Amino acid sequence: MMAGAPGLFVACSPNAPQFTAIDITGADYAKGFALTDHNGQARTLQDFKGKIVMMFFGYTQCPDVCPTSMAEMAEIKRLLGKDGERIQCLFVTVDPERDTPEMLKEYMAAFDPTFLALVPTPEQLAAVAKDYKVYYKKVDGPTPTSYTMDHTAGSYVYDTTGKLRLFTRYGTKPELTAADLKQLLPPTP
């Protein structure tokens, strides 16, 4: 009976990574995507093999959560120094009606020129949001074009092999997320 017991305590081992973010390793969702980026290039998760991917769902006219999250991602890359080059940040718009590729390109450049925005069609957005368990909903404003979008605020993190590993909550200090990502980066040769 006791022969299998040592394996039960692997997660409690002092050598197991301890993350600030929610460890979702082994989750059976958010396994990938096939979307077009703001440059018109078809993209999949496999395009970024060898890099950690941080993926955030938002929209350019968001007054607070989205610009804050994107600025934090830029800060995380900066905090990682040379390792920051091994991070790819992706922004999936939940407002394809207003977020044109040109707007998204400008928006990404305001935070980091290496950031990419993914531009789903409304049908693709519904499918990818379902697969990623992301909530989004249009909230009417005083005029037809002044609406806002309620949406999940947090980022998915894939390791360098494309395996889903973490979900970072909105408002987590960049230093803590950078420390989490450092644990996922294999040593440089």
FIPATOR-571253 format. One line per field, with one value per residue: residue number from 1; residue in three letters; y, x, z of N, C-alpha, C in turn. Coordinates in nm, 4 decimals. Example, Ala and Ser with C-alpha at 12.3 -4.5 7.8 and 13.67 -1.06 7.14 Angstrom:
2
k	(1 | 2) $
r	(ALA | SER) $
nY	(-0.5690 | -0.2250) $
nX	(1.3190 | 1.2850) $
nZ	(0.7800 | 0.7080) $
caY	(-0.4500 | -0.1060) $
caX	(1.2300 | 1.3670) $
caZ	(0.7800 | 0.7140) $
cY	(-0.3300 | 0.0030) $
cX	(1.3200 | 1.2900) $
cZ	(0.7800 | 0.7870) $
END
This chain:
189
k	(1 | 2 | 3 | 4 | 5 | 6 | 7 | 8 | 9 | 10 | 11 | 12 | 13 | 14 | 15 | 16 | 17 | 18 | 19 | 20 | 21 | 22 | 23 | 24 | 25 | 26 | 27 | 28 | 29 | 30 | 31 | 32 | 33 | 34 | 35 | 36 | 37 | 38 | 39 | 40 | 41 | 42 | 43 | 44 | 45 | 46 | 47 | 48 | 49 | 50 | 51 | 52 | 53 | 54 | 55 | 56 | 57 | 58 | 59 | 60 | 61 | 62 | 63 | 64 | 65 | 66 | 67 | 68 | 69 | 70 | 71 | 72 | 73 | 74 | 75 | 76 | 77 | 78 | 79 | 80 | 81 | 82 | 83 | 84 | 85 | 86 | 87 | 88 | 89 | 90 | 91 | 92 | 93 | 94 | 95 | 96 | 97 | 98 | 99 | 100 | 101 | 102 | 103 | 104 | 105 | 106 | 107 | 108 | 109 | 110 | 111 | 112 | 113 | 114 | 115 | 116 | 117 | 118 | 119 | 120 | 121 | 122 | 123 | 124 | 125 | 126 | 127 | 128 | 129 | 130 | 131 | 132 | 133 | 134 | 135 | 136 | 137 | 138 | 139 | 140 | 141 | 142 | 143 | 144 | 145 | 146 | 147 | 148 | 149 | 150 | 151 | 152 | 153 | 154 | 155 | 156 | 157 | 158 | 159 | 160 | 161 | 162 | 163 | 164 | 165 | 166 | 167 | 168 | 169 | 170 | 171 | 172 | 173 | 174 | 175 | 176 | 177 | 178 | 179 | 180 | 181 | 182 | 183 | 184 | 185 | 186 | 187 | 188 | 189) $
r	(MET | MET | ALA | GLY | ALA | PRO | GLY | LEU | PHE | VAL | ALA | CYS | SER | PRO | ASN | ALA | PRO | GLN | PHE | THR | ALA | ILE | ASP | ILE | THR | GLY | ALA | ASP | TYR | ALA | LYS | GLY | PHE | ALA | LEU | THR | ASP | HIS | ASN | GLY | GLN | ALA | ARG | THR | LEU | GLN | ASP | PHE | LYS | GLY | LYS | ILE | VAL | MET | MET | PHE | PHE | GLY | TYR | THR | GLN | CYS | PRO | ASP | VAL | CYS | PRO | THR | SER | MET | ALA | GLU | MET | ALA | GLU | ILE | LYS | ARG | LEU | LEU | GLY | LYS | ASP | GLY | GLU | ARG | ILE | GLN | CYS | LEU | PHE | VAL | THR | VAL | ASP | PRO | GLU | ARG | ASP | THR | PRO | GLU | MET | LEU | LYS | GLU | TYR | MET | ALA | ALA | PHE | ASP | PRO | THR | PHE | LEU | ALA | LEU | VAL | PRO | THR | PRO | GLU | GLN | LEU | ALA | ALA | VAL | ALA | LYS | ASP | TYR | LYS | VAL | TYR | TYR | LYS | LYS | VAL | ASP | GLY | PRO | THR | PRO | THR | SER | TYR | THR | MET | ASP | HIS | THR | ALA | GLY | SER | TYR | VAL | TYR | ASP | THR | THR | GLY | LYS | LEU | ARG | LEU | PHE | THR | ARG | TYR | GLY | THR | LYS | PRO | GLU | LEU | THR | ALA | ALA | ASP | LEU | LYS | GLN | LEU | LEU | PRO | PRO | THR | PRO) $
nY	(-0.1206 | 0.1270 | 0.1752 | 0.3435 | 0.5865 | 0.7864 | 0.9252 | 1.0723 | 1.3028 | 1.4770 | 1.7345 | 1.8812 | 1.9025 | 2.0740 | 2.1480 | 2.1863 | 2.4231 | 2.7332 | 2.9396 | 3.2754 | 3.3342 | 3.1637 | 2.8257 | 2.6438 | 2.4220 | 2.1460 | 2.1883 | 2.1398 | 2.3075 | 2.6104 | 2.5458 | 2.6404 | 2.8484 | 2.9889 | 3.2589 | 3.5865 | 3.8271 | 4.1799 | 4.2637 | 4.1257 | 3.8672 | 3.5167 | 3.3420 | 3.1010 | 2.9268 | 2.7733 | 2.9255 | 3.0649 | 2.9029 | 2.8246 | 3.0601 | 3.2239 | 3.2716 | 3.5291 | 3.5870 | 3.8036 | 3.9151 | 4.1837 | 4.5299 | 4.8198 | 5.0627 | 5.0483 | 5.1866 | 5.1476 | 4.8793 | 4.7358 | 4.9076 | 4.9286 | 4.6602 | 4.5998 | 4.7808 | 4.6750 | 4.4285 | 4.5156 | 4.6178 | 4.3826 | 4.2478 | 4.4266 | 4.4043 | 4.1475 | 4.1763 | 4.0734 | 3.8259 | 3.9053 | 3.9179 | 3.6697 | 3.6500 | 3.6614 | 3.8763 | 3.8678 | 4.0164 | 3.9777 | 4.1036 | 4.1828 | 4.3298 | 4.3335 | 4.4783 | 4.7541 | 4.7659 | 4.8026 | 4.6575 | 4.8551 | 5.0352 | 4.8611 | 4.7970 | 5.0416 | 5.0720 | 4.8517 | 4.9230 | 5.1424 | 5.0318 | 4.8194 | 4.7445 | 4.4793 | 4.3475 | 4.1729 | 4.2037 | 4.0114 | 3.9558 | 3.8584 | 3.7385 | 3.8122 | 3.5570 | 3.3881 | 3.5017 | 3.4349 | 3.1564 | 3.1252 | 3.2570 | 3.0927 | 2.8548 | 2.9420 | 3.0051 | 3.2666 | 3.5566 | 3.7955 | 4.0897 | 4.3154 | 4.6408 | 4.8687 | 5.2160 | 5.5767 | 5.6447 | 5.4689 | 5.4002 | 5.4364 | 5.2337 | 5.0049 | 4.7267 | 4.4557 | 4.2272 | 3.9333 | 3.9734 | 3.9152 | 3.7137 | 3.4489 | 3.2161 | 3.0565 | 2.8048 | 2.7705 | 2.5568 | 2.5666 | 2.4830 | 2.5216 | 2.6964 | 2.8949 | 3.1261 | 3.4595 | 3.6939 | 4.0013 | 4.2967 | 4.1873 | 4.2360 | 4.3427 | 4.2525 | 4.0141 | 3.8538 | 3.8496 | 3.7021 | 3.4559 | 3.3924 | 3.3698 | 3.1310 | 2.9586 | 2.9769 | 2.8081 | 2.7509 | 2.9623 | 2.8594) $
nX	(0.0812 | 0.1914 | 0.3805 | 0.3161 | 0.2820 | 0.4978 | 0.4882 | 0.2587 | 0.3183 | 0.4580 | 0.3826 | 0.4052 | 0.6668 | 0.9705 | 1.1036 | 0.9193 | 0.7659 | 0.6583 | 0.4016 | 0.2774 | 0.0637 | -0.2373 | -0.1991 | -0.2607 | -0.1801 | -0.2174 | -0.4826 | -0.7863 | -0.8571 | -0.8352 | -0.6381 | -0.5194 | -0.5189 | -0.6373 | -0.5955 | -0.6020 | -0.3417 | -0.2789 | -0.1327 | -0.2273 | -0.1428 | -0.1813 | -0.2053 | -0.0996 | -0.0749 | 0.1535 | 0.3300 | 0.4826 | 0.6520 | 0.9110 | 0.9044 | 0.7658 | 0.4231 | 0.2020 | -0.1327 | -0.3970 | -0.7320 | -0.9117 | -0.9979 | -0.9505 | -1.0728 | -1.1127 | -1.1363 | -0.9675 | -0.8818 | -0.7671 | -0.5578 | -0.3991 | -0.3310 | -0.1834 | 0.0282 | 0.1427 | 0.2275 | 0.4271 | 0.6028 | 0.6693 | 0.8151 | 1.0312 | 1.1366 | 1.2372 | 1.4659 | 1.7172 | 1.5938 | 1.3375 | 1.3050 | 1.2253 | 0.9600 | 0.6282 | 0.3705 | 0.0252 | -0.2708 | -0.6060 | -0.8723 | -1.1893 | -1.3691 | -1.4218 | -1.5761 | -1.5209 | -1.2426 | -1.0108 | -0.7570 | -0.5581 | -0.5963 | -0.5406 | -0.2745 | -0.1490 | -0.2206 | -0.0888 | 0.1781 | 0.2030 | 0.2562 | 0.4480 | 0.6570 | 0.6787 | 0.4519 | 0.1578 | -0.1621 | -0.4548 | -0.7082 | -1.0125 | -1.2955 | -1.6431 | -1.7625 | -1.5405 | -1.4464 | -1.6517 | -1.6163 | -1.3441 | -1.3523 | -1.5273 | -1.3749 | -1.1593 | -1.2805 | -1.3587 | -1.5255 | -1.7288 | -1.9113 | -2.1193 | -2.1924 | -2.4369 | -2.4031 | -2.4589 | -2.4790 | -2.4943 | -2.2276 | -2.0807 | -2.0530 | -1.9399 | -1.7274 | -1.7776 | -1.5531 | -1.3485 | -1.0750 | -0.7548 | -0.4621 | -0.3641 | -0.0986 | 0.1428 | 0.3931 | 0.7306 | 0.7041 | 0.4521 | 0.2561 | -0.0234 | -0.0014 | -0.0394 | -0.2730 | -0.2913 | -0.4027 | -0.5837 | -0.4235 | -0.2129 | 0.1076 | 0.3661 | 0.6290 | 0.5875 | 0.4621 | 0.6660 | 0.8564 | 0.7227 | 0.7223 | 0.9934 | 1.0489 | 0.9386 | 1.0945 | 1.3311 | 1.6803 | 1.9165 | 2.1244) $
nZ	(0.0000 | 0.0742 | -0.1210 | -0.3376 | -0.2171 | -0.1937 | -0.4393 | -0.4168 | -0.2858 | -0.4410 | -0.5352 | -0.3067 | -0.2682 | -0.1956 | -0.4233 | -0.6229 | -0.8420 | -0.7075 | -0.7568 | -0.7919 | -0.9510 | -1.0646 | -1.0865 | -1.3597 | -1.4889 | -1.6963 | -1.7488 | -1.9312 | -2.1458 | -2.3461 | -2.5381 | -2.7643 | -3.0636 | -3.3730 | -3.5331 | -3.6883 | -3.6930 | -3.6124 | -3.8279 | -4.0383 | -4.0597 | -4.0398 | -3.7371 | -3.4944 | -3.1818 | -3.2004 | -3.3500 | -3.1736 | -3.0359 | -2.8107 | -2.6837 | -2.3952 | -2.3746 | -2.3113 | -2.2843 | -2.3338 | -2.3088 | -2.4374 | -2.5127 | -2.7218 | -2.6475 | -2.3824 | -2.0616 | -1.8376 | -1.7205 | -1.9417 | -2.0610 | -1.8314 | -1.7816 | -2.0146 | -1.9907 | -1.7613 | -1.8628 | -2.0363 | -1.8467 | -1.7097 | -1.9077 | -1.9216 | -1.6631 | -1.6752 | -1.8159 | -2.0388 | -2.0757 | -2.1282 | -2.3997 | -2.4610 | -2.4238 | -2.5407 | -2.5889 | -2.6311 | -2.7451 | -2.7479 | -2.9161 | -2.7823 | -2.9027 | -3.1937 | -3.3645 | -3.3414 | -3.3068 | -3.5253 | -3.7413 | -3.7857 | -3.5722 | -3.3610 | -3.4101 | -3.3617 | -3.0936 | -2.9713 | -3.0236 | -2.8576 | -2.6151 | -2.6390 | -2.9044 | -2.9859 | -2.9104 | -3.0054 | -3.1549 | -3.1775 | -3.4107 | -3.4103 | -3.6031 | -3.5370 | -3.5045 | -3.4673 | -3.2318 | -3.0490 | -3.0430 | -2.9576 | -2.7121 | -2.5722 | -2.5670 | -2.4143 | -2.1817 | -2.1343 | -2.0414 | -2.2042 | -2.2803 | -2.4436 | -2.3379 | -2.3480 | -2.4289 | -2.4037 | -2.6738 | -2.9915 | -3.0602 | -2.8331 | -2.6516 | -2.3915 | -2.3026 | -2.1035 | -1.9577 | -1.9006 | -1.6862 | -1.6907 | -1.7530 | -1.9670 | -1.9456 | -2.1314 | -2.1423 | -2.2779 | -2.4476 | -2.5407 | -2.3699 | -2.1618 | -1.8613 | -1.6501 | -1.4953 | -1.4691 | -1.2383 | -1.2742 | -1.1735 | -1.0354 | -0.9063 | -1.1255 | -1.0655 | -0.9285 | -1.1212 | -1.3123 | -1.1705 | -1.1605 | -1.4357 | -1.4837 | -1.3568 | -1.5386 | -1.7605 | -1.9512 | -1.8806 | -2.0477 | -2.3168) $
caY	(0.0000 | 0.2465 | 0.1897 | 0.4574 | 0.7069 | 0.8961 | 1.0011 | 1.1592 | 1.4239 | 1.5507 | 1.8745 | 1.9462 | 1.9033 | 2.2095 | 2.1756 | 2.2177 | 2.5687 | 2.8011 | 3.0545 | 3.3719 | 3.3167 | 3.0374 | 2.7197 | 2.5669 | 2.3190 | 2.0279 | 2.2263 | 2.0829 | 2.4152 | 2.7104 | 2.4672 | 2.7073 | 2.9366 | 3.0171 | 3.3931 | 3.6773 | 3.9370 | 4.3145 | 4.2817 | 4.0434 | 3.7355 | 3.4079 | 3.3050 | 2.9958 | 2.9195 | 2.7106 | 3.0290 | 3.1264 | 2.7989 | 2.8754 | 3.1802 | 3.2230 | 3.3531 | 3.5857 | 3.6169 | 3.8856 | 3.9530 | 4.3195 | 4.6149 | 4.9432 | 5.1754 | 5.0183 | 5.3027 | 5.1241 | 4.7459 | 4.6950 | 4.9787 | 4.8934 | 4.5254 | 4.6052 | 4.8492 | 4.5786 | 4.3303 | 4.5823 | 4.6251 | 4.2461 | 4.2252 | 4.5085 | 4.3459 | 4.0235 | 4.2091 | 4.0006 | 3.7213 | 3.9658 | 3.8867 | 3.5347 | 3.6626 | 3.7164 | 3.9189 | 3.8690 | 4.0870 | 3.9351 | 4.2012 | 4.1363 | 4.4324 | 4.3397 | 4.5754 | 4.8844 | 4.7530 | 4.7710 | 4.6219 | 4.9769 | 5.0820 | 4.7657 | 4.8112 | 5.1625 | 5.0433 | 4.7637 | 5.0009 | 5.2338 | 4.9579 | 4.7505 | 4.7154 | 4.3354 | 4.2952 | 4.1487 | 4.1944 | 3.9137 | 4.0186 | 3.7569 | 3.7765 | 3.7880 | 3.4126 | 3.3355 | 3.5504 | 3.3521 | 3.0239 | 3.1310 | 3.2945 | 2.9709 | 2.7637 | 2.9987 | 3.0351 | 3.4116 | 3.6267 | 3.9294 | 4.1323 | 4.4555 | 4.7186 | 4.9876 | 5.3488 | 5.6766 | 5.6436 | 5.3342 | 5.3700 | 5.4657 | 5.1206 | 4.9464 | 4.5803 | 4.3840 | 4.1107 | 3.8707 | 4.0499 | 3.8294 | 3.6644 | 3.3102 | 3.2041 | 2.9296 | 2.7916 | 2.7767 | 2.4446 | 2.5879 | 2.4188 | 2.6151 | 2.6804 | 2.9866 | 3.2354 | 3.5699 | 3.7799 | 4.1458 | 4.3691 | 4.1245 | 4.3205 | 4.2923 | 4.1820 | 3.8780 | 3.7801 | 3.8295 | 3.5906 | 3.3351 | 3.3628 | 3.3285 | 2.9881 | 2.8815 | 2.9899 | 2.7179 | 2.8252 | 2.9899 | 2.7812) $
caX	(0.0000 | 0.2726 | 0.4738 | 0.2776 | 0.2676 | 0.5913 | 0.4433 | 0.1472 | 0.3674 | 0.5430 | 0.3419 | 0.4464 | 0.8125 | 1.0268 | 1.1552 | 0.8082 | 0.7508 | 0.5556 | 0.3622 | 0.1801 | -0.0523 | -0.3091 | -0.1367 | -0.3653 | -0.1118 | -0.3006 | -0.6219 | -0.8347 | -0.9154 | -0.7361 | -0.5276 | -0.4596 | -0.6034 | -0.5994 | -0.6508 | -0.5195 | -0.2895 | -0.3076 | -0.0586 | -0.2908 | -0.0778 | -0.2464 | -0.1246 | -0.1405 | 0.0126 | 0.2797 | 0.4189 | 0.5603 | 0.7271 | 1.0387 | 0.8771 | 0.6500 | 0.3161 | 0.1013 | -0.2470 | -0.4952 | -0.8504 | -0.9519 | -1.0370 | -0.8723 | -1.1411 | -1.1268 | -1.0835 | -0.8759 | -0.8243 | -0.6829 | -0.4296 | -0.3206 | -0.2773 | -0.0816 | 0.1440 | 0.2047 | 0.2999 | 0.5499 | 0.6896 | 0.7173 | 0.9228 | 1.1454 | 1.1930 | 1.3077 | 1.5911 | 1.7422 | 1.4916 | 1.2142 | 1.2973 | 1.1690 | 0.8184 | 0.5420 | 0.2409 | -0.0824 | -0.3922 | -0.7183 | -0.9792 | -1.3265 | -1.4500 | -1.3794 | -1.6608 | -1.4526 | -1.0965 | -0.9572 | -0.6147 | -0.4768 | -0.6075 | -0.4732 | -0.1302 | -0.1114 | -0.2403 | 0.0207 | 0.3030 | 0.2056 | 0.3055 | 0.5714 | 0.6468 | 0.6736 | 0.3199 | 0.0697 | -0.3058 | -0.5242 | -0.8339 | -1.1081 | -1.4280 | -1.7359 | -1.7822 | -1.4173 | -1.4413 | -1.7418 | -1.5562 | -1.2221 | -1.3921 | -1.5818 | -1.2631 | -1.0742 | -1.3648 | -1.3507 | -1.6534 | -1.7319 | -2.0485 | -2.1350 | -2.2765 | -2.4790 | -2.3732 | -2.5585 | -2.4936 | -2.4641 | -2.0836 | -2.0135 | -2.0674 | -1.8201 | -1.7283 | -1.7383 | -1.4752 | -1.2570 | -0.9500 | -0.6459 | -0.3849 | -0.3203 | 0.0452 | 0.1899 | 0.5382 | 0.8022 | 0.6644 | 0.3128 | 0.1683 | -0.0912 | 0.0534 | -0.0842 | -0.3680 | -0.2551 | -0.5171 | -0.5686 | -0.3759 | -0.0950 | 0.2260 | 0.4533 | 0.7443 | 0.5453 | 0.4416 | 0.7995 | 0.9177 | 0.6557 | 0.7687 | 1.1339 | 1.0471 | 0.8970 | 1.1947 | 1.4462 | 1.8069 | 1.9710 | 2.2470) $
caZ	(0.0000 | 0.0884 | -0.2333 | -0.4221 | -0.1366 | -0.2197 | -0.5553 | -0.3795 | -0.2226 | -0.5349 | -0.5404 | -0.1824 | -0.2671 | -0.1974 | -0.5577 | -0.7133 | -0.8542 | -0.6292 | -0.8369 | -0.7413 | -1.0388 | -1.0489 | -1.1652 | -1.4302 | -1.5657 | -1.7180 | -1.7777 | -2.0563 | -2.2259 | -2.3895 | -2.5950 | -2.8788 | -3.1424 | -3.5120 | -3.5528 | -3.7678 | -3.6119 | -3.6641 | -3.9533 | -4.1403 | -4.0650 | -3.9663 | -3.6210 | -3.4024 | -3.0654 | -3.2429 | -3.4043 | -3.0663 | -2.9654 | -2.7643 | -2.6035 | -2.3062 | -2.4311 | -2.2210 | -2.3704 | -2.2626 | -2.3858 | -2.4025 | -2.6258 | -2.7215 | -2.5854 | -2.2399 | -1.9896 | -1.7264 | -1.7050 | -2.0557 | -2.0679 | -1.7131 | -1.8038 | -2.1196 | -1.9320 | -1.6698 | -1.9451 | -2.0811 | -1.7292 | -1.6848 | -2.0054 | -1.8820 | -1.5412 | -1.7099 | -1.8833 | -2.1644 | -2.0861 | -2.1788 | -2.5429 | -2.4717 | -2.3881 | -2.6454 | -2.5372 | -2.7297 | -2.7025 | -2.8313 | -2.8991 | -2.7605 | -2.9700 | -3.3336 | -3.4348 | -3.3439 | -3.3060 | -3.6574 | -3.7354 | -3.7756 | -3.4327 | -3.2743 | -3.4327 | -3.2881 | -2.9513 | -2.9284 | -3.0300 | -2.7436 | -2.4987 | -2.6761 | -3.0479 | -3.0132 | -2.8753 | -3.1195 | -3.1309 | -3.2600 | -3.4530 | -3.4521 | -3.6513 | -3.4253 | -3.4869 | -3.4073 | -3.0941 | -2.9686 | -3.0270 | -2.8768 | -2.5757 | -2.5108 | -2.5425 | -2.3089 | -2.0654 | -2.1182 | -2.0455 | -2.2623 | -2.3072 | -2.4831 | -2.2462 | -2.4215 | -2.3776 | -2.4429 | -2.8202 | -3.0423 | -3.0683 | -2.7057 | -2.5611 | -2.3309 | -2.3049 | -1.9825 | -1.9996 | -1.8063 | -1.6727 | -1.6466 | -1.8666 | -1.9748 | -1.9686 | -2.1870 | -2.1315 | -2.4055 | -2.5333 | -2.5808 | -2.2721 | -2.0722 | -1.7269 | -1.5452 | -1.5187 | -1.3793 | -1.2073 | -1.2935 | -1.0568 | -0.9747 | -0.9253 | -1.2323 | -1.0082 | -0.8941 | -1.2466 | -1.3711 | -1.0962 | -1.2089 | -1.5717 | -1.4727 | -1.3224 | -1.6568 | -1.8667 | -1.9395 | -1.8809 | -2.1813 | -2.3390) $
cY	(0.1262 | 0.2708 | 0.3107 | 0.5890 | 0.8168 | 0.9831 | 1.0978 | 1.2938 | 1.5082 | 1.6996 | 1.9514 | 1.9569 | 2.0466 | 2.2463 | 2.2107 | 2.3693 | 2.6204 | 2.9309 | 3.1474 | 3.3567 | 3.1827 | 2.9348 | 2.6353 | 2.4622 | 2.1962 | 2.0599 | 2.1758 | 2.1882 | 2.5103 | 2.6426 | 2.5322 | 2.7898 | 2.9414 | 3.1487 | 3.4757 | 3.7904 | 4.0719 | 4.3472 | 4.1986 | 3.9041 | 3.6343 | 3.3616 | 3.1864 | 2.9986 | 2.8646 | 2.8122 | 3.0828 | 3.0237 | 2.8519 | 3.0026 | 3.1513 | 3.3157 | 3.3970 | 3.6355 | 3.6841 | 3.9194 | 4.0917 | 4.3973 | 4.7521 | 5.0599 | 5.1526 | 5.1330 | 5.2715 | 4.9880 | 4.7105 | 4.7747 | 4.9480 | 4.7574 | 4.5259 | 4.6756 | 4.7557 | 4.4723 | 4.3896 | 4.5904 | 4.4873 | 4.2148 | 4.3025 | 4.4481 | 4.2191 | 4.0491 | 4.1354 | 3.8890 | 3.7748 | 3.9400 | 3.7496 | 3.5314 | 3.7202 | 3.7501 | 3.9282 | 3.9328 | 4.0442 | 4.0346 | 4.1320 | 4.2344 | 4.4439 | 4.4379 | 4.7109 | 4.8739 | 4.7065 | 4.7288 | 4.7446 | 5.0312 | 4.9922 | 4.7743 | 4.9312 | 5.1387 | 4.9571 | 4.8418 | 5.0965 | 5.1650 | 4.8902 | 4.7109 | 4.5663 | 4.2737 | 4.2785 | 4.1450 | 4.0917 | 3.9653 | 3.9114 | 3.8178 | 3.7578 | 3.6380 | 3.3481 | 3.3772 | 3.4646 | 3.2156 | 3.0278 | 3.1688 | 3.1727 | 2.8755 | 2.8123 | 3.0317 | 3.1837 | 3.4703 | 3.7595 | 3.9629 | 4.2810 | 4.5231 | 4.8499 | 5.1159 | 5.4459 | 5.6846 | 5.5036 | 5.2999 | 5.3941 | 5.3526 | 5.0817 | 4.7948 | 4.5298 | 4.2625 | 4.0577 | 3.9512 | 3.9605 | 3.7760 | 3.5163 | 3.3098 | 3.0625 | 2.9242 | 2.7859 | 2.6600 | 2.4586 | 2.5222 | 2.5252 | 2.5907 | 2.7656 | 3.0766 | 3.3430 | 3.6598 | 3.9262 | 4.2082 | 4.3031 | 4.2117 | 4.2598 | 4.2137 | 4.0366 | 3.7940 | 3.7531 | 3.7128 | 3.4577 | 3.2949 | 3.3135 | 3.1789 | 2.9008 | 2.8867 | 2.8891 | 2.8009 | 2.8482 | 2.9131 | 2.8661) $
cX	(0.0850 | 0.3653 | 0.4413 | 0.2734 | 0.3689 | 0.5483 | 0.3310 | 0.1935 | 0.4562 | 0.5098 | 0.3854 | 0.5980 | 0.8639 | 1.0817 | 1.0442 | 0.7935 | 0.6365 | 0.5224 | 0.2697 | 0.0501 | -0.1190 | -0.2460 | -0.2480 | -0.3018 | -0.2015 | -0.4464 | -0.6606 | -0.9098 | -0.8029 | -0.6134 | -0.4634 | -0.5624 | -0.5519 | -0.6691 | -0.5540 | -0.4705 | -0.3159 | -0.2294 | -0.1178 | -0.2320 | -0.1561 | -0.1522 | -0.1873 | -0.0423 | 0.1496 | 0.3786 | 0.5154 | 0.6367 | 0.8668 | 1.0247 | 0.7643 | 0.5472 | 0.2233 | -0.0121 | -0.3566 | -0.6103 | -0.8952 | -0.9957 | -0.9731 | -0.9412 | -1.1707 | -1.0642 | -0.9762 | -0.8077 | -0.7278 | -0.5525 | -0.3395 | -0.2543 | -0.1664 | 0.0453 | 0.2172 | 0.2817 | 0.4314 | 0.6504 | 0.7481 | 0.8328 | 1.0490 | 1.2154 | 1.2736 | 1.4389 | 1.6031 | 1.6392 | 1.3573 | 1.1949 | 1.2351 | 1.0220 | 0.7437 | 0.4077 | 0.1416 | -0.2053 | -0.5030 | -0.8309 | -1.1142 | -1.4242 | -1.4085 | -1.4620 | -1.5901 | -1.3006 | -1.0454 | -0.8108 | -0.5246 | -0.4782 | -0.5278 | -0.3210 | -0.0765 | -0.1164 | -0.1263 | 0.1517 | 0.3153 | 0.2631 | 0.4390 | 0.5591 | 0.6412 | 0.5384 | 0.2370 | -0.0753 | -0.3627 | -0.6655 | -0.9314 | -1.2302 | -1.5224 | -1.7572 | -1.6595 | -1.4070 | -1.5296 | -1.6786 | -1.4336 | -1.2558 | -1.4490 | -1.4685 | -1.1751 | -1.1511 | -1.3573 | -1.4904 | -1.6339 | -1.8763 | -2.0488 | -2.2318 | -2.3091 | -2.4430 | -2.4808 | -2.5801 | -2.4552 | -2.3151 | -2.0096 | -2.0292 | -1.9319 | -1.8335 | -1.6878 | -1.6596 | -1.3893 | -1.1274 | -0.8441 | -0.5761 | -0.3558 | -0.1715 | 0.0754 | 0.3405 | 0.6008 | 0.7711 | 0.5198 | 0.2120 | 0.1087 | -0.0450 | -0.0136 | -0.1980 | -0.3321 | -0.3764 | -0.4836 | -0.5207 | -0.2583 | 0.0263 | 0.3163 | 0.5740 | 0.7098 | 0.5244 | 0.5758 | 0.8700 | 0.8549 | 0.7100 | 0.9125 | 1.1428 | 1.0121 | 0.9994 | 1.3070 | 1.5751 | 1.8543 | 2.1024 | 2.3724) $
cZ	(0.0000 | -0.0308 | -0.3198 | -0.3470 | -0.1676 | -0.3379 | -0.5231 | -0.3281 | -0.3131 | -0.5341 | -0.4155 | -0.1718 | -0.2695 | -0.3356 | -0.6577 | -0.7216 | -0.7676 | -0.7032 | -0.7602 | -0.8202 | -1.0084 | -1.1426 | -1.2271 | -1.5225 | -1.5761 | -1.7463 | -1.9166 | -2.1391 | -2.2644 | -2.4497 | -2.7168 | -2.9542 | -3.2853 | -3.5467 | -3.6363 | -3.6784 | -3.6798 | -3.7909 | -4.0676 | -4.1525 | -3.9820 | -3.8558 | -3.5469 | -3.2859 | -3.1040 | -3.3001 | -3.2996 | -2.9825 | -2.9313 | -2.6821 | -2.5053 | -2.3699 | -2.3184 | -2.3091 | -2.2883 | -2.3570 | -2.3418 | -2.5246 | -2.6099 | -2.6508 | -2.4376 | -2.1607 | -1.8854 | -1.7257 | -1.8178 | -2.0646 | -1.9473 | -1.7330 | -1.9079 | -2.0689 | -1.8357 | -1.7482 | -1.9958 | -1.9664 | -1.6961 | -1.7799 | -1.9655 | -1.7605 | -1.5698 | -1.7837 | -2.0155 | -2.1846 | -2.1362 | -2.3273 | -2.5670 | -2.4308 | -2.5079 | -2.5834 | -2.6526 | -2.6679 | -2.7978 | -2.8099 | -2.8785 | -2.8249 | -3.1173 | -3.4170 | -3.4472 | -3.3560 | -3.4421 | -3.6429 | -3.7202 | -3.6331 | -3.3386 | -3.2886 | -3.3542 | -3.1367 | -2.8981 | -2.9219 | -2.9117 | -2.6186 | -2.5267 | -2.8230 | -3.0813 | -2.9792 | -3.0020 | -3.0733 | -3.2268 | -3.2843 | -3.5006 | -3.5195 | -3.5323 | -3.3982 | -3.4224 | -3.2615 | -3.0043 | -2.9412 | -2.9364 | -2.7321 | -2.5019 | -2.4744 | -2.4274 | -2.1805 | -2.0299 | -2.1340 | -2.1176 | -2.2957 | -2.3391 | -2.3862 | -2.3160 | -2.3486 | -2.4246 | -2.5957 | -2.8697 | -3.0477 | -2.9368 | -2.6034 | -2.4992 | -2.3407 | -2.1665 | -2.0294 | -1.8864 | -1.8045 | -1.6098 | -1.7698 | -1.8540 | -2.0054 | -2.0165 | -2.1692 | -2.2713 | -2.4989 | -2.5820 | -2.4888 | -2.1796 | -1.9295 | -1.6201 | -1.5923 | -1.4173 | -1.3605 | -1.2356 | -1.1628 | -0.9857 | -1.0055 | -1.0331 | -1.1800 | -0.9770 | -1.0197 | -1.3146 | -1.3016 | -1.1388 | -1.3461 | -1.5701 | -1.4409 | -1.4434 | -1.7699 | -1.8478 | -1.9411 | -2.0249 | -2.1974 | -2.3312) $
END
